[in-house]
């Protein structure tokens, strides 16, 4: 017998634009019983990520048909399964497929790729599993063949992806150089497992000369603009630099790429939603879930807001810090 949700609500947008302007809290019909190969999920938590804002603005590939429910990832538990579903059962906690529209109380999704998450893991940490840890894991495996003891350098090291890079690299035996904007972050990231943590000075001054014996084969760029050129100074000739975000505000690398060109550095880009990444996600998610369960992958959460307070949540997320929506139906 299906348990009815007291109030079915979701954050919907009928046009693309700034999230605070186009999102509306709307009443939704309860989803029907799941069809064959579907499951019904009751949502628990969902983070507000930069790529949520990008999707609502239609900056990402394959924008959704409108009207659409926002939310690119999140955690819920299975309340009903359709015919032929034997990979999960009612009561199992699961991570939603990418771009499911998770900012609502309940929804139906395909069962393919779903698996039961560790019962002992923190639910709010699991809610952030789909995007940041998956991005970090694939950045560390898909562009350069690394072996234990190899070095990786990254900027935006205090971001969700950056912290996941530290945890997953440590799990695989790699060493990390981590660049941050503020000196007060250094101790926290060293405690989180970073091998070297330095300030990424915007004036171009670098600490790399103090570590001249370290020549990473891979650089992970979440800043872009002038941050790309600064990051490249750490790399060995012929190394690879992969961009995955533009937190510095610029949408292209710095214009002066002489150092990159003369060193033969290979520039690449990464987007999690590419079709070729889908078949790799199961192993990536299961490994990251185990790291969360063991307390080895932890992302600080600045605040959690109920769905009705979504405007405050959006403003908080825009100002920095990881923010989550509490989607449990009241």
N, C-alpha and C positions, 0 to 999 in steps of 0.2 A: 504493500500500500504506500502510495507516494505521500510524503509529508508536504503540506502546503506552506509556502513562505508567506509570512504576514504581509509584507509590503515588497513588491518587486519593483526596484528602481535601478536606474542606470544613468550614466553621463553620456549624453548624445550630442552630436553636432550635425547640423543640416547644411552648413557651408564651411569652407576651409578658412582658417585665420588664426589669430591669437587665441589660445585656449580659454583664457578668462572671458573673452568676448563671445565665443561661439558655443561653448559647452553649456548644456542645460540639464538639470536634474529632472528626469521624466519618469512617469509611471510606466511600467512595462507589463505585458501579459506574461503569465507564468509559462515557461516553455512546455511544449507537449512531451509526452513520453518519448524517450530516445528511440530513434529508428534503428534499423539493423546497422551494426558496427559503429554505433554512437554511444556516448555516455552523457549523463546529466551531472553537472558539477555545481555544487553550492560553494560560492567563493568565500574566502577568508580574508586574504590580504593581497594587495597589488601595489607595487612601487610606482612612483611618478618619475619617469626617466627622461633625459633629454630627447630621446627618439620618440617619446610620446608627443612632445610638443612639435617635433618635425612632421610626424604623421598627420596631426591635426591641421598643420599648416600646408599639407600636401607637398612637402619638400622631399619625401622619400619615394622610391620607385613604387609603382603599382598602388596608387592611392585607393582607398576604399570607396565603394559606391555609397552615396548619401541617401538618406540619413544613416549615420554609423554610430556605434557605441565605441567610445575611446578605450584605450588600455591595451598595451602590447604584451604584458606578461602578468603572472600572478599565481597564487596558490589556492586550491580549493579541495574539497573532498567529494568523492563519488557518492551520489545518492540513488542512482538508478543506471542500469546498463541495458543496451539493446541486445537483440539476438546475435549470437556468434561472438560476443565479447567475453574472452576468458583471460585477458592479460591483467585486468583490474576488477575489483569487486566493490560493492557499496561499503563505505567506510574508509577506503584507501585515500590517502592524500596524494594529489598529483599536481604537476606543473602544467599549466595550460599551453596549448600550441601557440607559437608566435603569431601576433596580430589577431588574436581571437576576439578582441573587444571585451576586456576583462573587468572594466569598471562598472560592474553591475552585480546583483545578488546571485543570479543563477543563470546557467546557459547550457546548451547542448553542444558538444564538440565531437569530432571523429575520435575513435578509440586508438587509431594507429599511432604508435610511438609513445603512448602513455604507459607509465609504470608506477608501482607503489613506491613512495618515498620512505626513507628510514623513519620509523616511528619516533625515535629518540631525538631527531633533529629539530632545532628551533624553527617554528613555522614562518616567522618573519624573515629569517635568513633564507629559507627555502623559497619564499616568494620572489626573491631576487635571483634565482638560479638560472632562468632561461637566457637572459641577455648578457649580463656582465661576465660571469664565469665562462660561459660558452664562447664569447668573443675572445677572452683571454686565452683559453685553451687552444683555440684554433689559430690565433696569432702566433702562438709558440710552436705550432706543429706544421702549418701549411706552407710556409715560405722558405724556411731554412731548416736543414737537418742538424739538430743540436744534439750533443751528447753530454752526459754528466760532467760538470766542471766548466762548461762553456758559459760565457757571459752574454747577458741581454741588457740593453739600456732602454729606459722608457721615460717619457715626460708624463705630466698629469698623473703622477704615481699615487696620489691620494684619492683619485677617482675610484668609482666602483670597479671599472676594468683594471685600473692600476693595482689596486689591492688584490684582485684576483690573480693578476699576473705574478705578483710576489708569491702568493700561496701555491699556485700551480707549478711555477718554476721551481720552488723549493721542493715540492713533492717529486718532481722529475730529476732533481739533482743539478739544476742550472743555478747560476749566480746572477744577481740583478744589481744594476746601477739604477737608482731611482731619483728623478729630478722633480722637485716640488717648488711651489711659488713662495712658500713662507717658511722661515727657519723653525718655527714652533712645531712644524709637522715632522721634523727629522726624527726625534726620539720615538714617536709613535710608530713610524714606519720601520725603524730599526727593530723595535719590539715585535712588529708584525712579521719580521723575517727578512726584510731587505738587507742585502749585504753592504751596499753603499747608498747613502741618501745625501743628496746635495741640493742646494738652492739653484734653480734654473733662472739665473739673473737676466732680466729683460734687456740690460745694457750690453749683453753679449759676452761679459766676462764669464769664464768657465773655470771649473775646478779640474777639468780633465787632465791638465798637465801634471797634477799631483798623483795621478793614477796612470802614468804613461805605459805601464806594462799591461794594461787592460785594453783589449781591442775587441769589443763585441762584434759578433757576426750578424746580429739582429738588433734593430732599433724599432721601437713601437711608439708611434706618434699620435697622441690624442689632442695636440694643440694646433698644428698646422701653422700657416703664416711664418713669422720669423722663428717660431719654435722649431720648425723643421730644420732650418739651417743650423741652429745651435745644437740640435740633437745629432746632426750628421758629424759634428766634430769629434764625437766619441768613437766613430766607427773605423774598423779596419778597411783597407782598400778592398773593393769588390764585395763589401757587405751589403745587406738588404735593409732598407728602411720602409716600414709599412705604416701608412696612415689609416686611422679608423674613425677619427672625429675631428672637430674643428673648434675646440673649446677656447682657442685664442681669439676667436671672432672672425678671422680671415678664412676665406673659402679656398685658398690656393697656397702652395708653398711660397716662401720668400722669393722675390724676383731674382736676387743674386744667388745663383746655384752653382757658382764656379767651383766651390770646394767639393760639392757633390759630384759634379761632372768630372773633375780632374782625378778624383779618387775612384771612379768607376762604380759609385754606389748605385745599387739597383732600387729604384723607387717603385713601390707597389701600393695598392689600396685594398681595403677590406670592408665588406658589407655583409653582415650576418644573414640577411634575408636572401642571399643568392641561392639558387636552386641546388647548386653542387654541395652546399653545406648541410642540407637537410639530412642526407644519409649518414652523416657523421655525428649527428646530435645525440643519439641514444647513448653511445659510450661516453661522450663528453659529459652529458648530464648526470649519468650514474656515478661517474668518478667524482665529479664536483659535489654531488649530494653526499657522498661518503666523507669528503673533506669537511663539509659543513657539519655532519653528524659528529665528527671527531673534534670539532672546535678549531680546525686548522684553517678554515676559510670563513672569516667574519667581516662583514661590512657594517660600519657604524650606522645606526638609524637615528636621524635627528629628531623626528617626530612622527606620530601616527594620528590621522584625523578620520573621524567618521565620514561617510559619504556625503552627508548633508552639509558638511563644512568644506566642500571641495574648493571654494574660492580661496579660503585661507591656506589650504594645502597647496594649491597651485602657486600662490604668491611665495610661500615658504620655499618650495622647490626651485622657483626661479631665482631666489636669493642665495641658494646654495644649501648643501646638506641633503642627505637621502631621506625622502619623505615617502610614507606609505599611506594608502587608504585602507581603512578597516571596512570590509564589505559584508561582514556578517549581518544578516537580516535581523532587524529589531522588531 
